[in-house]
Amino acid sequence: MISLITGASSGIGEQLAMLAAADKHDVVLVARSADKLNALAEALARQHGIRATALAEDLSDPAAVDVIADVLAARKIDVDVLVNNAGFGTWGPFVESDVREPRNLIQVNVTAVTMLTRRLAPGMVARRRGRILNVASTAAFQPGPLMATYYASKAYVLSFSEALANELDGSGVTVTCLCPGPTATGFAARAGNRRSRLFALGAVMDAATVARAGYDGMKEGRRLVVPGLTNKIVAQAVRFSPRGLVTAIARRLNEMKA
């Protein structure tokens, strides 16, 4: 088995790479940070006796997916498990954002997920085996003022995953969408919302627990995984609440704690 994991140099992605290697999967690790990626690849290969390939690619570059696919083809690597984990968020009013931020966010969170799946899923279908794990967020279930583009991007990932899972039913390929809530990773620092009420509430899960839930759900062929009781309650509650109220609450949680 060969697993490809994006955003593998830290956080949930690193934990997912460790789980795949422990299952004796050869791994292809993708992230921007070459040093961290190479160190992880060497450690996993040494510890588990597997082959680990590090591909330092920035998925905000529109050419990155084609580069990855071309490297895989040149090395005759057939990916059995695709983990689309790479993603990031930004905080602040949309109209005040740097014009490059929403473009790069959509490229990483939406376009790269879509196109990497498009490049690798047909081979899985032809071999009649494969698993796809897309990492979204509980943000996927509601609009998110002050993080509007991020919430919308994760809604796309959830919708795309559920639709694709239906299309591939019976093909031997499963699609799982992992929707974690606040998690102790570098996400909040990158997004600039570490002081938001959302992270201050204290219901922050650790990356290893979130990764294990997603990985086990993927192996079981589940279509949706929401780790943590609080997150499950939130995901269900927003479906039955007035949208205006849901949006107002999301705005309140995304505001900075005084």
C-alpha positions as CSV (number, residue, x, y, z in Angstrom):
1,M,0.0,0.0,0.0
2,I,1.1,3.5,-0.8
3,S,-0.3,6.6,1.0
4,L,0.1,10.2,-0.1
5,I,-0.4,12.8,2.6
6,T,-0.5,16.5,1.9
7,G,0.4,19.0,4.7
8,A,2.4,16.2,6.2
9,S,5.1,18.2,8.0
10,S,3.1,19.0,11.1
11,G,-0.2,18.8,13.0
12,I,-2.9,16.4,11.8
13,G,-1.0,15.6,8.6
14,E,2.1,14.5,10.4
15,Q,0.0,12.3,12.7
16,L,-1.8,10.7,9.7
17,A,1.6,10.0,8.1
18,M,2.7,8.3,11.2
19,L,-0.4,6.2,11.3
20,A,0.0,5.1,7.7
21,A,3.7,4.2,8.2
22,A,2.8,2.2,11.3
23,D,0.4,0.3,9.1
24,K,3.4,-0.5,6.9
25,H,2.3,1.7,4.1
26,D,5.0,3.3,1.9
27,V,4.3,7.0,2.2
28,V,4.6,10.0,-0.1
29,L,4.8,13.2,2.0
30,V,3.9,16.6,0.6
31,A,4.4,20.0,2.2
32,R,6.2,23.3,1.7
33,S,8.9,22.7,4.4
34,A,11.6,20.6,2.9
35,D,13.7,20.3,6.0
36,K,10.8,19.1,8.3
37,L,9.5,16.8,5.5
38,N,12.8,15.1,4.9
39,A,13.4,14.6,8.6
40,L,9.9,13.0,9.0
41,A,10.5,10.8,5.9
42,E,13.8,9.6,7.3
43,A,12.3,8.9,10.7
44,L,9.3,7.0,9.4
45,A,11.5,4.9,7.0
46,R,13.9,4.0,9.8
47,Q,11.3,3.3,12.4
48,H,8.9,1.2,10.3
49,G,11.0,-0.2,7.5
50,I,8.9,1.4,4.8
51,R,9.8,3.6,1.9
52,A,9.1,7.3,2.5
53,T,9.3,9.9,-0.3
54,A,9.4,13.6,0.5
55,L,8.0,16.1,-2.1
56,A,8.5,19.7,-1.1
57,E,5.8,21.4,-3.0
58,D,3.7,24.5,-2.3
59,L,0.1,23.8,-3.1
60,S,-0.7,27.5,-3.4
61,D,1.2,27.2,-6.7
62,P,-1.3,26.1,-9.4
63,A,1.5,24.0,-11.0
64,A,2.2,22.0,-7.9
65,V,-0.5,19.3,-8.5
66,D,0.8,18.6,-12.0
67,V,4.4,18.4,-10.7
68,I,3.4,15.9,-8.0
69,A,1.4,13.8,-10.5
70,D,4.3,13.8,-13.0
71,V,6.8,12.7,-10.3
72,L,4.5,9.9,-9.3
73,A,4.2,8.7,-12.9
74,A,7.9,9.0,-13.5
75,R,8.7,6.9,-10.4
76,K,5.8,4.4,-11.2
77,I,4.2,5.1,-7.8
78,D,0.5,4.0,-7.7
79,V,-1.2,5.7,-4.8
80,D,-3.7,3.6,-2.9
81,V,-4.6,6.1,-0.2
82,L,-4.9,9.8,-0.8
83,V,-5.1,12.1,2.2
84,N,-5.9,15.7,1.3
85,N,-5.0,17.4,4.5
86,A,-3.1,20.5,3.5
87,G,-5.1,23.7,4.2
88,F,-5.0,27.0,6.1
89,G,-7.2,29.8,7.3
90,T,-7.0,33.5,7.6
91,W,-8.8,35.9,10.0
92,G,-10.3,39.3,9.5
93,P,-13.0,41.1,7.5
94,F,-12.9,39.8,3.9
95,V,-12.8,43.3,2.3
96,E,-9.7,44.2,4.3
97,S,-7.7,41.1,3.5
98,D,-4.6,41.1,1.4
99,V,-5.9,40.3,-2.1
100,R,-3.5,37.4,-2.4
101,E,-4.9,35.6,0.7
102,P,-8.2,34.4,-0.6
103,R,-6.7,33.4,-3.9
104,N,-4.0,31.3,-2.2
105,L,-6.5,29.9,0.3
106,I,-8.8,28.7,-2.4
107,Q,-5.9,27.3,-4.4
108,V,-4.8,25.1,-1.4
109,N,-8.1,24.3,0.3
110,V,-10.2,23.8,-2.8
111,T,-8.4,23.6,-6.1
112,A,-5.5,21.4,-5.0
113,V,-7.9,19.0,-3.2
114,T,-10.1,18.8,-6.3
115,M,-7.3,18.4,-8.8
116,L,-5.1,16.0,-6.9
117,T,-8.2,13.8,-6.4
118,R,-8.9,14.1,-10.1
119,R,-5.3,13.0,-11.0
120,L,-5.1,10.1,-8.6
121,A,-8.7,8.7,-8.2
122,P,-9.0,7.3,-11.8
123,G,-6.1,4.9,-11.1
124,M,-7.7,3.7,-7.9
125,V,-11.0,3.1,-9.8
126,A,-9.1,1.2,-12.5
127,R,-7.4,-1.0,-9.8
128,R,-10.8,-1.3,-8.0
129,R,-9.2,-0.3,-4.7
130,G,-8.4,2.9,-2.9
131,R,-9.3,5.3,-0.1
132,I,-9.5,9.0,-0.1
133,L,-9.5,11.1,3.1
134,N,-10.3,14.8,2.8
135,V,-9.8,16.9,5.8
136,A,-12.4,19.6,6.2
137,S,-13.6,21.1,9.5
138,T,-16.7,21.7,11.6
139,A,-16.5,25.1,9.8
140,A,-18.0,23.3,6.9
141,F,-21.5,23.3,8.5
142,Q,-22.1,27.0,8.8
143,P,-21.0,30.4,7.4
144,G,-18.1,32.0,9.3
145,P,-17.9,35.8,9.5
146,L,-14.3,37.0,10.0
147,M,-13.1,33.8,8.4
148,A,-15.5,33.8,5.5
149,T,-13.3,32.3,2.8
150,Y,-12.0,29.5,5.1
151,Y,-15.4,28.4,6.2
152,A,-16.7,28.4,2.6
153,S,-13.7,26.4,1.4
154,K,-14.4,23.7,4.0
155,A,-18.1,23.6,3.0
156,Y,-16.8,22.9,-0.5
157,V,-14.6,20.0,0.7
158,L,-17.5,18.4,2.6
159,S,-19.9,18.7,-0.3
160,F,-17.3,17.5,-2.8
161,S,-16.4,14.5,-0.6
162,E,-20.0,13.4,0.0
163,A,-20.9,13.7,-3.7
164,L,-17.8,11.9,-4.8
165,A,-18.4,9.1,-2.2
166,N,-21.8,8.6,-3.8
167,E,-20.4,8.5,-7.3
168,L,-17.7,6.0,-6.4
169,D,-20.1,3.7,-4.5
170,G,-19.4,0.1,-5.6
171,S,-16.1,1.0,-7.3
172,G,-13.8,-0.3,-4.6
173,V,-12.8,3.3,-3.7
174,T,-14.2,5.0,-0.6
175,V,-14.2,8.7,0.3
176,T,-14.2,9.9,3.9
177,C,-14.4,13.5,5.0
178,L,-12.9,14.4,8.4
179,C,-14.4,17.4,10.1
180,P,-12.5,18.3,13.3
181,G,-13.2,21.3,15.5
182,P,-10.5,23.4,17.1
183,T,-7.4,21.4,17.3
184,A,-4.0,22.0,18.8
185,T,-1.9,22.6,15.7
186,G,-0.2,25.5,14.1
187,F,-3.5,26.4,12.4
188,A,-4.5,29.2,14.8
189,A,-1.1,30.9,14.7
190,R,-1.1,30.8,10.9
191,A,-4.7,32.1,10.8
192,G,-4.1,34.8,13.4
193,N,-7.0,33.8,15.6
194,R,-5.4,32.2,18.7
195,R,-7.1,34.7,20.9
196,S,-10.6,34.1,19.4
197,R,-13.4,32.9,21.7
198,L,-13.5,29.7,19.6
199,F,-10.1,28.7,20.9
200,A,-10.6,30.2,24.3
201,L,-13.5,28.0,25.1
202,G,-11.1,25.1,26.0
203,A,-12.7,22.4,23.8
204,V,-9.5,22.0,21.8
205,M,-8.6,18.5,20.7
206,D,-5.0,17.2,20.2
207,A,-3.9,16.4,16.7
208,A,-3.1,12.7,17.4
209,T,-6.7,12.0,18.6
210,V,-8.2,13.8,15.6
211,A,-5.9,11.9,13.2
212,R,-6.7,8.6,14.7
213,A,-10.5,9.2,14.4
214,G,-10.1,10.2,10.8
215,Y,-7.7,7.3,9.9
216,D,-10.0,4.7,11.6
217,G,-13.0,6.2,9.9
218,M,-11.3,6.0,6.5
219,K,-10.3,2.4,7.0
220,E,-13.9,1.6,7.9
221,G,-15.2,3.3,4.8
222,R,-17.2,5.9,6.7
223,R,-18.3,9.0,4.7
224,L,-18.2,11.5,7.5
225,V,-16.1,11.6,10.7
226,V,-16.7,14.4,13.3
227,P,-14.4,13.7,16.2
228,G,-15.4,14.7,19.7
229,L,-18.8,14.9,21.4
230,T,-19.0,18.7,21.4
231,N,-18.1,18.9,17.8
232,K,-20.8,16.3,16.9
233,I,-23.4,18.2,18.8
234,V,-22.5,21.5,17.1
235,A,-22.5,19.8,13.6
236,Q,-26.1,18.6,14.3
237,A,-27.4,21.7,16.0
238,V,-26.6,24.1,13.2
239,R,-28.7,22.0,10.8
240,F,-31.9,22.7,12.7
241,S,-31.2,26.3,13.8
242,P,-32.1,29.5,11.9
243,R,-29.3,30.5,9.6
244,G,-29.1,34.0,10.8
245,L,-28.7,32.9,14.4
246,V,-26.0,30.3,13.3
247,T,-24.1,33.0,11.5
248,A,-24.3,35.4,14.4
249,I,-23.0,32.8,16.8
250,A,-20.1,31.9,14.5
251,R,-19.3,35.6,14.3
252,R,-19.3,35.9,18.1
253,L,-17.0,32.8,18.4
254,N,-14.6,34.2,15.8
255,E,-14.2,37.5,17.5
256,M,-11.2,38.1,19.7
257,K,-11.6,37.5,23.4
258,A,-11.3,40.7,25.4
